[in-house]
């Protein structure tokens, strides 16, 4: 999707679905987002009850950290094409992503 934006003669055709996808991942209020993974799998109690899952938990943490990097790159592309009317939403996404990164530690 990012390549479509960068290579399009009219990026606004692709911006709406890109914005919706970013919003759905970054502001995952309905499903609780990354916080739910942290609560469920990163707690000492879970690790104590499921010691054989420790490698899988490390993979999950690594994947979530990689997701943060991808989302950061996506927002860097998004800001280049976002209209003035959508700037508030973009700023909200930036703020939520910063909060997610802080919560991940």
N, C-alpha and C positions, 0 to 999 in steps of 0.2 A: 504494500500500500504506500509506503514511503517513497519508493521509486516512482510510482504513478504520480504522486504529488510533485516530485522534483523534476520529472521529465514531461509533464503535461503543459500544453499551451494555455489551458484554463484550469489551474489547480482547484478552483472552487468546486468543480464537479466531483472531486474526490475528497474534499476536506470534511464534508458532513459525516460520511461513514467513518473516516479516520478519527474525527472528534468524538463520535459516539463510542467507538471502540476504546479510545483512551479513557473516556469518562467511565465506561463500564468496568474497566480494570482498576483505575485509580480510585474512583469513588464507589466502591462496591458496598454501599450501605445496606442493600437488601440482604446480601449473603454474609456480611461481616468482614469480607476481605481477608487480608493476610493475618489480621489479629486472631481470627478463628483458628488458623493453622497453628499459630504460636500457642494459643490456649490449649489446643487439643494435643499437639505433638511435642512441644518444646518444654513442657513442664517437667520438673524433676520427678514428679509422681509417675508420669507416663513412662519416662525413661527407666525408672526403677521397676515398673511392672513389665516392661518390654525391652529388656536389655539386648535381645537379638535384633532389635530394630535400630540400633544406634547408627549403623552405617547408612541405612535408608534415611534416617533423620538428618544426617550430615549432607546427604545428597539433596534432600528437600531444602535445607538451609542454603546450600550453594545455588540451587535453582532459583530460589526467591531472591537471592542477591543478584543473580544474573538478570532476573526480571527487572529489578530496580535500574540496572544499567541500560537495558533496552528501553524502558519507559523514559529515562532521562534523555536518551538520544531521540526518541519519538517526539518529546516535547520541544526539543531543540529544532526539529524540522517543523513542527506545528506552528511555532511562533513566527516562522518566516512567512507563513501563508494566511494566518488568522486575520480576520477583518477586525476593524475597530469595535463593531457590535459584539463580536465574540471574544474580545480581549478579557472581559471579566471572567468568562468561563475558563479561559486559558490560565489566568492568574489563580483561579480556584484550584485547577488541576496541579499547578506548580506547588501551591501551598499544601495540598493533600499529599502529594508525592514526598515533599520534604518531611511531613509528619510520619508517613509510612517508613521512610528511611530512619528516622529517629527511633521509632518503635521497634525496628528490626535490630537496632543497636550497632 
